[in-house]
Amino acid sequence: MEMNVSNNEEQVVAKKLGGLNPALIIPILIVLGICIYLFVLGNPGNFKADPRLNGLSSVSFSDLEAKELHPSGFMGVIYMGGIIVPILISFMIIVIVFSIERALVLRKAAGKGNVDNFVLNVRRLLNQNKVDEALEECDRQEGSVGNVVKEGLTTYKALAHDTTMNKEQKMVALNKSIEEATTLEMPMLEKNMMILSTLGTVATLVALLGTVIGMIKAFSALGSGGGTPDSAALSIGISEALVNTALGIGTSAVAIILYNYFTSKIDGLTFKIDEIAMSIQQSFAEFH
């Protein structure tokens, strides 16, 4: 007997191809992060001339590079964090964009109505052997949960009228149908989750690199000048180290928190699917 899952496989797989493509989106977000670093954080308005210097009639990026300007605000301080800062900014943007994407996808996967109420309604209808009414609930709910349950119920109806298999074979076929439908839905739920997981770790390591670079500059200033440390260079090196540390920790914390949140949402949807799948199998065993 040919299961309905295989008949709808192309449609379901095509749906999985939607969403953000990391290979295309990530480079764009990295460029955006670099632009924010150069033109927003590095805006000359975020800096002021060193009062010890004279003759600066205008502000330019060359002045920044020559260390002839000092940050006048927090954005300027972040800019002075060095070459690692645009990378960390890009990481933060990537985390935010893919978190929004995951939130929208999981919201759509849950369906239009309340998932808990949907589960209760389907289980109640199955206990009364009202399969057609349960299918109508799936059509109203939609989403990944509704799709899997609908696939199981469609197979349920087909097996109920099948006379070529015994009950044990029908139970195996029903269970296989539900498992295949769940397997087809899971990639959409878990897509791009690896990005959040990876950045939760990598952001800290990249920030550590920026911190080390900043401390190298600080100790270099401390040891230069024949015993008289360059206090300005020393403060810039320490500031660079701390800026990178703060950005890395912040990005990593946000990525880890959101990753765990979305993982719990996916586990919750999977549990709901398993709960209804068990009810479908119990109902079939009882009435057929």
C-alpha positions as CSV (number, residue, x, y, z in Angstrom):
1,M,0.0,0.0,0.0
2,E,1.4,3.4,-1.0
3,M,1.4,5.9,1.9
4,N,0.2,9.5,1.5
5,V,3.5,10.7,2.8
6,S,5.3,9.7,-0.3
7,N,2.6,11.3,-2.5
8,N,3.1,14.7,-0.7
9,E,6.9,14.4,-0.3
10,E,7.8,16.8,-3.1
11,Q,5.4,19.5,-1.8
12,V,6.7,19.2,1.8
13,V,10.3,19.2,0.7
14,A,9.7,22.3,-1.5
15,K,8.3,24.1,1.5
16,K,11.5,23.3,3.4
17,L,13.6,25.2,0.9
18,G,12.1,28.5,2.0
19,G,13.6,30.8,4.6
20,L,16.9,32.6,4.7
21,N,19.9,31.2,2.8
22,P,23.0,31.6,5.1
23,A,25.4,31.5,2.2
24,L,23.8,34.6,0.7
25,I,22.7,36.4,3.8
26,I,25.8,36.1,6.1
27,P,28.2,37.9,3.6
28,I,25.7,40.7,3.3
29,L,25.4,41.1,7.0
30,I,29.2,41.1,7.4
31,V,29.4,43.9,4.9
32,L,26.7,45.7,6.8
33,G,28.6,45.3,10.1
34,I,31.7,46.7,8.5
35,C,29.7,49.7,7.2
36,I,28.3,50.4,10.6
37,Y,31.8,50.3,12.1
38,L,33.2,52.7,9.5
39,F,30.4,55.1,8.9
40,V,28.3,55.1,12.0
41,L,30.7,54.4,14.9
42,G,33.5,56.0,12.9
43,N,31.6,59.1,12.1
44,P,33.8,62.2,12.8
45,G,31.0,63.6,14.9
46,N,31.8,60.9,17.5
47,F,35.2,62.4,18.1
48,K,36.8,65.6,19.3
49,A,40.3,67.0,18.8
50,D,43.0,66.5,21.3
51,P,43.2,69.7,23.3
52,R,47.0,69.4,23.4
53,L,47.1,69.7,19.6
54,N,46.5,72.8,17.6
55,G,45.8,73.5,14.0
56,L,43.0,70.9,13.4
57,S,40.5,72.8,11.4
58,S,38.5,69.8,10.3
59,V,37.9,66.2,11.3
60,S,38.7,63.3,9.0
61,F,39.3,59.5,9.1
62,S,43.0,60.3,8.6
63,D,43.0,62.2,11.9
64,L,41.5,59.2,13.6
65,E,44.1,56.9,12.3
66,A,46.8,59.4,13.4
67,K,45.3,59.3,16.9
68,E,44.8,63.0,16.8
69,L,41.2,62.7,17.9
70,H,39.6,61.3,21.1
71,P,36.1,59.7,21.4
72,S,33.5,62.2,22.5
73,G,30.9,59.5,23.3
74,F,30.2,55.8,23.7
75,M,30.1,55.1,19.9
76,G,33.5,56.6,19.5
77,V,34.8,54.4,22.3
78,I,33.5,51.3,20.5
79,Y,35.1,52.4,17.3
80,M,38.5,52.7,19.0
81,G,38.2,49.0,19.8
82,G,40.1,48.1,16.7
83,I,39.9,45.8,13.8
84,I,38.1,43.0,15.6
85,V,35.1,45.2,16.5
86,P,33.5,45.1,13.0
87,I,33.7,41.3,13.1
88,L,31.9,41.2,16.5
89,I,29.3,43.7,15.3
90,S,28.7,41.5,12.3
91,F,28.2,38.5,14.6
92,M,25.7,40.4,16.6
93,I,23.7,41.4,13.5
94,I,23.8,37.8,12.3
95,V,22.4,36.6,15.6
96,I,19.6,39.2,15.6
97,V,18.6,38.5,12.0
98,F,18.6,34.7,12.2
99,S,16.8,34.9,15.6
100,I,14.0,36.9,14.1
101,E,13.8,34.4,11.2
102,R,13.7,31.4,13.7
103,A,11.0,33.2,15.7
104,L,8.8,33.7,12.6
105,V,9.4,30.1,11.4
106,L,8.5,28.5,14.7
107,R,5.5,30.8,15.1
108,K,4.3,29.6,11.7
109,A,5.1,26.0,12.5
110,A,2.9,26.1,15.6
111,G,0.0,27.0,13.4
112,K,-2.8,29.5,13.6
113,G,-4.5,28.4,16.8
114,N,-3.3,27.5,20.3
115,V,-1.3,24.3,20.1
116,D,-2.4,23.0,23.4
117,N,-6.1,23.5,22.5
118,F,-5.4,21.8,19.2
119,V,-3.9,18.8,20.8
120,L,-6.8,18.5,23.3
121,N,-9.4,18.8,20.5
122,V,-7.8,16.2,18.3
123,R,-7.4,13.7,21.2
124,R,-11.0,14.3,22.2
125,L,-12.2,13.6,18.6
126,L,-10.0,10.6,18.3
127,N,-11.5,9.1,21.5
128,Q,-14.9,9.4,19.8
129,N,-13.5,8.0,16.5
130,K,-14.3,11.2,14.7
131,V,-11.5,11.2,12.2
132,D,-13.0,13.5,9.6
133,E,-13.7,16.2,12.3
134,A,-10.1,15.8,13.5
135,L,-8.9,16.4,9.9
136,E,-10.9,19.6,9.8
137,E,-9.1,20.7,13.0
138,C,-5.8,20.1,11.2
139,D,-6.9,22.2,8.2
140,R,-7.7,25.0,10.6
141,Q,-4.6,24.7,12.6
142,E,-2.1,24.3,9.7
143,G,1.7,24.6,10.6
144,S,4.1,21.7,11.2
145,V,2.0,20.2,14.0
146,G,-1.1,20.3,11.9
147,N,0.7,18.9,8.8
148,V,2.1,15.9,10.7
149,V,-1.2,15.1,12.4
150,K,-3.1,15.4,9.1
151,E,-0.7,13.0,7.5
152,G,-1.2,10.5,10.3
153,L,-5.0,10.9,10.1
154,T,-5.1,10.5,6.3
155,T,-3.1,7.3,6.6
156,Y,-5.4,6.3,9.5
157,K,-8.5,6.6,7.1
158,A,-6.7,4.7,4.3
159,L,-5.7,1.8,6.6
160,A,-9.1,1.6,8.1
161,H,-10.5,0.6,4.7
162,D,-7.6,-1.6,3.7
163,T,-8.3,-5.3,3.6
164,T,-4.8,-6.5,2.4
165,M,-3.0,-6.2,5.8
166,N,-3.7,-7.5,9.2
167,K,-3.9,-5.2,12.3
168,E,-0.3,-5.6,13.2
169,Q,0.8,-4.6,9.8
170,K,-1.5,-1.6,9.8
171,M,-0.1,-0.4,13.1
172,V,3.4,-0.6,11.7
173,A,2.4,1.3,8.5
174,L,0.6,4.0,10.6
175,N,3.6,4.5,12.8
176,K,5.9,4.7,9.8
177,S,3.7,7.3,8.2
178,I,3.8,9.5,11.2
179,E,7.5,9.1,11.6
180,E,8.2,10.0,8.0
181,A,5.9,13.1,8.2
182,T,7.7,14.2,11.4
183,T,11.1,13.7,9.7
184,L,10.1,15.9,6.8
185,E,9.0,18.7,9.1
186,M,12.0,18.7,11.5
187,P,14.5,20.2,9.1
188,M,12.4,23.4,8.7
189,L,12.3,23.7,12.5
190,E,16.0,23.2,13.1
191,K,17.3,25.1,10.0
192,N,19.9,27.8,10.9
193,M,20.0,26.8,14.6
194,M,23.6,25.8,14.1
195,I,24.4,29.4,13.3
196,L,23.3,30.6,16.7
197,S,25.0,27.7,18.4
198,T,28.3,28.4,16.6
199,L,28.3,32.1,17.2
200,G,27.6,31.5,20.9
201,T,31.0,30.0,21.1
202,V,33.0,31.7,18.3
203,A,32.1,35.2,19.4
204,T,33.8,34.7,22.8
205,L,37.0,33.4,21.1
206,V,37.1,36.2,18.6
207,A,36.6,38.7,21.4
208,L,39.4,37.1,23.3
209,L,41.6,37.7,20.3
210,G,40.7,41.4,20.3
211,T,41.3,41.5,24.0
212,V,44.8,40.0,23.6
213,I,45.6,42.5,20.8
214,G,44.5,45.4,23.0
215,M,46.6,44.1,25.9
216,I,49.6,43.7,23.7
217,K,49.3,47.3,22.7
218,A,48.9,48.4,26.3
219,F,52.0,46.5,27.5
220,S,53.9,47.8,24.5
221,A,53.1,51.4,25.5
222,L,54.0,50.5,29.1
223,G,57.5,49.3,28.0
224,S,58.3,52.1,25.5
225,G,59.6,55.5,26.2
226,G,62.7,54.5,28.2
227,G,60.9,53.9,31.4
228,T,58.3,56.6,31.0
229,P,55.0,54.9,29.8
230,D,52.9,56.5,27.1
231,S,49.7,57.0,29.2
232,A,47.6,57.8,26.1
233,A,48.7,54.7,24.3
234,L,48.3,52.6,27.4
235,S,44.8,53.7,28.0
236,I,43.9,53.1,24.3
237,G,45.2,49.6,24.5
238,I,43.3,48.8,27.7
239,S,40.1,50.4,26.3
240,E,40.4,48.3,23.1
241,A,40.8,45.1,25.1
242,L,37.7,45.9,27.2
243,V,35.6,46.9,24.3
244,N,36.3,43.6,22.5
245,T,35.6,41.7,25.7
246,A,32.3,43.4,26.2
247,L,31.1,43.0,22.6
248,G,32.1,39.3,22.6
249,I,30.5,38.5,25.9
250,G,27.3,40.3,24.9
251,T,27.0,38.6,21.5
252,S,27.8,35.2,23.0
253,A,25.2,35.6,25.8
254,V,22.5,36.7,23.4
255,A,23.2,33.9,21.0
256,I,23.2,31.2,23.7
257,I,20.0,32.5,25.3
258,L,18.2,32.6,22.0
259,Y,19.5,29.2,21.0
260,N,18.3,27.6,24.2
261,Y,14.9,29.4,23.9
262,F,14.3,28.2,20.3
263,T,15.5,24.7,21.2
264,S,12.9,24.5,24.0
265,K,10.2,25.7,21.5
266,I,11.2,23.0,19.0
267,D,11.2,20.4,21.8
268,G,7.8,21.6,22.8
269,L,6.4,21.2,19.3
270,T,8.0,17.8,18.9
271,F,6.4,16.7,22.2
272,K,3.0,17.8,21.0
273,I,3.4,15.8,17.8
274,D,4.5,12.7,19.7
275,E,1.5,13.2,22.0
276,I,-1.0,13.2,19.2
277,A,0.8,10.4,17.4
278,M,0.3,8.2,20.4
279,S,-3.4,9.1,20.5
280,I,-3.7,8.2,16.8
281,Q,-2.2,4.8,17.3
282,Q,-4.2,4.1,20.4
283,S,-7.4,5.2,18.6
284,F,-6.7,2.9,15.7
285,A,-5.9,0.0,17.9
286,E,-9.1,0.5,19.8
287,F,-11.5,1.0,16.9
288,H,-9.9,-1.1,14.2
